[in-house]
């Protein structure tokens, strides 16, 4: 007994010591972050090269500090903070660089690009605009992917590493769908899906073992449209027929660097010394030490500053899933209503742009946000700009705007509704847990999740979904000047690419966020002479808010699944866990990752 007590005490003491050590290192890193978090505006060299290294930052919707907990990834301080640069700030930085005599040219290193295809599309357009200044864009790639090569083709010259160090990833687009019915059957979970829309595939992963014909069809059309946009741009930039590009990819003829050169997809193969020589020549110097590379994050910090005009165009960023409540990061219904009302009541704001990058979410939150936006539009011009997603709830809140801009690769539409009620009664039986309900009324335990719905309850839930779908359709019809019948034809939960959405009237024009801002300003009769400025809502989180959010957030995917084919499985499980059976949802089935 004494030995047992001694062992237990030793274990407890060891555990306490370990926690104290962790706390000590955490406080040291936290102090270091506080000290380095406010280093001020970077000092730029008199002349230099803008280094757009896509692996060094995340291309997001709004610029923000890196996740503070990333610094805690190692105890030897080797963790690095990866900044998030907002698309608008990146575009403004390139515009400033074009007019900056201190910037000689852009070195574009597209490998490792992160961000949705629509964001990359807008960045590519900004790089093309930079070239109009007469300055060059030089791209250097080692292992091109779909996204990185698409971005690289904007350059005057595309160089590729001559080293054989990996497998080319320019293979075309693919969309992975995951289905969990069989594994749920094994554990005894039965999911009851209530929905309207034959293409509304959100929830389908829980009730089927394979895609429905309609779901398969919309995925194929979507992927085909996205690849048509990307491949067309790449082929045009390299002055080859798009059929030739597709044949090279389909026949796996782009395995080695020499294959890219032979096919005319790059302008030269270079090793490190040859690349350095080219950079020195372009910079007019003899040694690499005299080539001053200016990182994109430093240039944004130094050159992209808030304008001080008396009149403002507000850009409201609806970035993320639409949820109920007042959450800091997601598009939280109650918080966004307050924010939109703030924009409406601010006399200095003359017009607004709703920037949507959302797969949708809660219907209740979408209804609240749409009502607030309608109040705003009754007093001021309101234009929509779509990023990577503007689907389901994201389309619900924005379909009434005076004009809608989208990118060709924006995922939009998905006009449909669903509710999902899992039944865990068989799981309970398997593990020997028994429940006994005591109700005041006949259907009091309807949402207990411990029994299947009866026919009357199914009809009750279906009626609610049908009512919401009808409201959704009528809302879109009114906002887009279409008949409800026409909206129903293109709705049914179907997902569309921006290029296709333009043809069916869901969006008005293919254009960037800057295009939307300019149009909103014109609606408010603002000109450059008015010196109006663009202000972003919501404000960037403070360092402490970022830290507290990061420490308390739940991991979307278990780390063991990251980078594996089962990464999507983790996301599907998280979505399943967070779905409230008492609520209706207008959202995509899951995020589409195009690489």
N, C-alpha and C positions, 0 to 999 in steps of 0.2 A: 504494500500500500504506500509505504514511504517512497519507493522508487517511482511509483506512478505519479505521486504528487510532485516529486522533483522534476520528472519529465515534463509534466504539464506546466510547471512554473518556468522551466527553461524555454518551452515553446512560446509561452506568453511573453516572456522577457525578450526573446528573439524577435517576435512579431512587433513589439513596441519599439525596439531599437531600429528595426527596418523602417517603420513608419516615421520615426524621428529623422532618420537619414533622408528619406524621401521629402519630408517637409522642409528640411534644411536646404536641399538642392533646389526645391521648388521656389523657396523664398529668394535664393541667390539668383535664379533665372528671372524671377518676377522683377527683382530689383534691377537686373540688367536690362530687361525689356522697358522698364519705366525710364531708365537713363537714356536708352537709345531710341525711344519712341518719339522724341521731339528734337531731332537733330537739326531741324530747320531746312531752309531751301538749299539744295545742292549747288555747289559752285561749278559752273561749266567751263570748259576750255574755250579760248578765243576761237579756235577752229577745231572741228572734229567731225566724226562720222556717227550718224544716228544708228545705233545698233539695235535693230528690232529682232531680238532673240526670243522667239515664241516659247522656248522652254523655260525662260526666266520669269515669266509672269502668266497669270491666268486672265484671259480676256472675258470680263464679266459685263454686267449692265451698268453698275456704278462702281467707281473707284472706292476701295476700302482697304483698311489695314489687313495684313495677313492674319490668318487664324493664329492667335497668340499661343495656343497649345502646341503648335507645330514646333516651337522652340523647346518643348519638353520631350521631344522625341529621342534625345540622347542625353546622358549625364555628363558628357565631355564637351558640351556646348557646340557640337558639330551640327545640330539642327539648324536649318535655314528657313527664314520666313519668305514665302512666295507671295509677292504682292498681287492683288487683284486690281487690274486697270480697267476702268469702265470704257466701253466702246466709244462713247462720246468724247471722253478725254483723249483716247488714243487717236481719234480722228482729228481733234483740235490740235494735238501735238504735231501730227503730220502736216497740218495746214500751217502751223507756226514754223515748222522746219523748212517748208518750201520757201518761205519769205525770209528766213534767217540766214544772213550771209556767213554765219559761223558754221553752218552745217553744209558740208561738202557733198555728201551723198548718203544714201541709206544702204546699210548692210542688212539684208533680210535673211534671217536664219529660221526657216519655217518649221523645222523638225521639232516635235513636242508640242505643237499647237494644241491648245485646249479651248473649248468654247463650242457652241453650236454652229452649224453650217451657215445659218443666216448671219451670225455675228462675223464669221470669217469672210462672208460675202461682202459685208459692209466695209470691213477693214481693207479688203482687196480693192474696193472702189476708191477708198481714201489714198491708197498707195498709187493707184493709177492717176489720181488727181495730183499727187506729189510730183509725178514724172512730168506733168504739163509745165512745171516751173523750169524745165530744162535740166534739172538735176537727175542723176541716175539712181536707179534701184538695182543693186547687185544681190542676187540670191545665191545662197550656198546650202546644199542639202547633202546629207549622208545616206539616210534610209527613208526615201520619200513614202508618204502615205497618201490616201485620197485627199485629205484636207491640206496637208503640207505642200503637196505638189500643186494643187489648185491655187494655193496662195503664192507659191514660187513663180508661177507662170506670168505674174504681173510684171516681173522684173525685165530690165533691159537685157541682162545677161543672167542665165541660170548655170551655175557651176555645180558639179557633183564630185564628191570625194572619189578618188581613184582606188581607195582601199576596198578590199573585199571583206566586209566585216559583219554581214547580216543578210537578211532576206527583205527584198523590196516588198512594200505593203500597198503599192498602187494596184489594187486588185478589183476595184469596183465596190459598190455599196452593198450592204447586207443588213437586214433587220431581223433580230432574233425575237421570237415569241416563246413564252414559257407557259406551260400548262401543268396545273397541280392537282387535277381531279384524282388521278390514280393514287398519289401519295396521301391525299386527304381521305380517300376511301379506305386506305390501309389503316389509318389511325381512327377512322370512324366519324370524320367531320363531314356533314352534308351542308352544302351552301345553297341557299334559296335566293336566286337572283331575280329581281323584279326590275324590268327595264322597258324602255320604248326606243326603238330604232334597230333595224336589222343589222346595221353596221356598228352599233354601240357595243364595242368589244370589251369595255371596262367591266371586269368581273367574269368575263368568259374564261379566263385562265383558271378559275376555281371550279368550273362546272363542266369543262370539256378536257379531253385528252389530246385534241388537235384543233386547229383553227377551223372555224365555220367557213363555208365557201365565200360568204360576204366579207369576212375579216381577211381572208387570204387575198381576195380581190383588191381590197383597199390598200393593203400593204404593198402588193405588187405594183399597183398604179402609183402609189406614193414614192416608192423606191425608184421606179422608172422615171418619174418626173424629176426627182432630185438629181439622178445621174445624167439625165438629158441636159439639165442646166449646167452641171459641173463639167461634164465631158465636152460640151459645146464650147464653153469658155476656154478650157485647156487646149483644145484642138485649134481654135481660132488663134490663140496667142502663139502657138508653135507653128502656125501656118501649115497644118496637115489636115486631111479630111478626118472628120470624126469617126467614120467607118474604119479608117486605118488605126486610129487610137484604140478603138474597141477591139479590133482584131489582135493587136499587140498584147492587150490585156487578157483577152479570152484564150489566146494560144500560149500564154505564159512565156512570152518572148522578151520580157523585161526583168530578167533575173540578175544580171550583173551591170555594173556601171557602164561597161562598153556597149551593152545593149541600148541603154538610154541615149548614148552619144550617137550610135549608128542610126537610131530611129529619129534623131533630130529633136529629142525631148529635152536635151541639155546642150549648152554651148561649149562645154569643155570639161575634162576630168582633171582634177588638181589634187596634189598632196598638200600637206601643211605649208611647205616652203613655197610652192607655186601660188597658193592662196595669199600668203603674206606678201609675195612679190606683186601680185595684182592690186592688193589693198594699198601698198606703198606707192605704186605708180599712180593710182587714182587720187591719192592724197598729195602727190607731189613731193614725197619724202623718200629717203633711202633706207630707213630702218623702222622696224615695227614699233619701237618705243615712241616714235614720233607720230604714229597713227593714233589719235585720241578717240577711242570709242566711247560714246555717250549712251548709257543704257536708256531704254525707253522709260523705265520708271523714274529715273533721275530727270529726264527731259520733261516728263509730265509734271513732276513736282516743281520744276523751275519755271516752266513756260505756260502751263495751263492754270491760270488764276481766275477767280470769280470776277466777272465784269461788274462794273459799278453804275450801270445805267439806271436812270430813274424809273423806266418802264421795264417790265419783265414778261418773258414768256416762261411759264412754269412747265417743267417736264415731270410728270408724275410717273414714277417707276413702279409698275405692278409686276414685280419680279418674284416668281415662285408660286407655290401652290396656294390656292385661295382657301383660307381656313376661317373658322369662327374665332372671335375673341380679339385680343390686343397684342398678339405675338410680335416680337421685334423683327424677325427676319422674313417670315412668310407674308403673303398678302392677307393680313388679318382684317376681317370685316369691320369690326368696331373701330380699330385704329385708323383704317383707311377712310372711313366716313369722316372722322375728325379732321384728318389731313386734307381731304377734298374740300370740306367746308372752310378750312383755313385758307386754301387757295381762292375759293370763291369770295371770301370776305376781305381779301387783301387788295386794296385799291391800286397798288402798284403793279399787280398782275393783270395784264391786258388780254392774254390768251393762254391756252394750256394745250399741252400734248400729253396724251395718255400713252406711255410706252409699255406695251404688254409683252411680257415674256413668261407666260404662264400656261400650264397644261390644264388649268381649271381646278375644281375642288368643290367646296360646299356651296349648295344652291342658296341656302339662307344668306351666307355672306355675300354671294354674288348679287342677290336681290338688293341687299342694303347698299352695296357699292354702286350698283347701277342707278339707284334712286338718287344717291348723292351726286353722281356724275350728271344726271339729268338736271338737277338743280343748278349745277355749275354751268352747264351748257345753255340754260335759259338766260344766263347773264353774260357769258363770255364765250368766244369761239373755242371749240374743243375739237381737236384732231387726234386720230389714233395712229400710232406707229407700232408695227409688229416686229418682234425679234425672232427668236428661234421657235417660240410657240405662241399661239393665240387661239387656244382650242377650248371647247366646252365652256366652262365658266369664264375663261379668258376672253372668249368671243361674246359671251353673254354681256359682260360689263362694257364692252367697247363697240358693239354693233350699231349703237345709236349716234356715234360721233359723226361730225359733218363730213369728214373724209377719212378714209383708211388707207394707209401706206403699208405695204408688206414687202419682204424680200422674196425672191423667187423660191428660196428653200425654206421659207416659213411654214411650219405645220399649223394649219388652221382648220376652222370648222368644228367638226365633232359635235354637232348640234343634237344632243340626246341626253337622256337622264336615266339613272339607275339607283336602286337601293339593294343592299345585300344583307341577308340575315343568315348567319351560320347556325347550324343545329349541332350541339356537342353532346347530345344524349347518348349516342353510341360510344363515344369516348369514355363517358362516365361509367357506362356498363362494363366496358372492357377493363377499367382499372378498379372496379368494385366500389365506386362512389355513387350513392343514390340520393336523389333530390325528391322532396315532396312539397308541392306548391299549395298554398292556402290563399285563395283569391276572394276579393269582395264582389267581383263581377266576372262574367263568363270568360272574358279575354284578358284578364288582368296580367297573366303571365305570357302574353303573346310575344314579347320581346325579351323573354328570359334567356333565350338561346339554349334552352334545355329541352325543347320539343319542336317538332316540325309545325309549320303553320297549317291550319286547316283551310278548306276551300274558301270560307267566308273571309278569313284573314288575308289570304292571297289576293282576293278580289279587292279588299280594302286597301292594301298596299299598292296594287296595280292602279287603282283609281287615283291615288295620290301622284304616282309617277306620270300617268296620262295627263293629269291636270297641269303639272309642271311642264311637261313637254309641249302642251298646247300653248302655254304662256310663253315659253321660250320661242316657239315658232312665230307667234304673233309679234313678239318683241323684235325679232330679227326682221320680219316682214315690214313692220312699221319703220324701223331704222334704215333699212336698205331699199325702201320703196319697191318692194316685191309683194306678190300675193302670197298668202299663207300656203296655198297649194304648191306654188313654185318652191317656197322654202322647204316644205315637207319633202319634195322630190330630191333636193340636194342635201337634206339633213339626214334623218335616220341614224344619227351618230357617226356619219362618214367623215373621215379625215381627208383633208385636201392639202396639197402643196400650194405655196403662194402663187406660183405661175398658173396653176389650174384654178385656184380660187378667184383670180382676176377674171377669167373667162366666164365664170358663172355668177358673178356679181357679189361675191362675199367681200371682196376688197376693191378699191378704186384705182390703185396705181402701184406699180413696183417702184419702190423708192426707199431712201434711208431715213434715219432719224433726223438728220439735218434737213432733208427735204420737207419733212413734216413740220419741223420748227419754222422753217422759212414760210411755209404756207399758212400756218397758224398766225404768224406775225402779219402776213398780208391781210388776213381776215380782220385783224385788229387795226389795219391801216398803219402799221409800224414799218418804218423804213430804216436803212442804215444811218440816215441822218438823225434819227431819234436816239441812236446809241443805246438801243435796248439790250438787255442782258438776259441770259438763260439761267434760271435757277432750278435746282433739282429738289424734288421731294420723293421720299422722306430723306431727312438729313443723314449723313454718315454716322454710324454708331461711334461713340467714344471708345477709347482703348479699353476702359474698364467694362463697358457694356459688351464689347466684343469678347473680352476675356470671360466674363460671367456666362455669356451665351455659350461659348465654346466648351466651358467646363460642365455645363448642365445639359447640353444637347445629347440626344440619343444618336448613336451611330446608325446611319441608314442601312449599312451593310456590314456584317461581321468581317473583320479584317482578313480572316482566313479565306474569304471568298473573293476578295478584291483581285482583279486581274485574271480571274478564271471564267470559264463559260457559265459558272453558277452565280456570278455576280448579280445577274438579273433575278435569280431565285431569291436572294436576300432582299432585294427591293420589293419583290412581290409579297414576301412574307411580312415585311414592314407595313406595306399598304393594307394587307389583310388585317393586321393587328390594330391599325389605327382607324379602320372604317367603323363608324357608329351606325348600328342597325336602325336607329330612330331617325336618321337623316337621309336626305336624297342628295345625290352627287352628280355634278356635271363636270367630268374630267376625263382625260385620256386614260387608257388602261395602265400605262406606265411610260416612263420617259423613253424617247427614241434616241439612242446613241449612234450617231453616224460617224464612222472613223475612216 
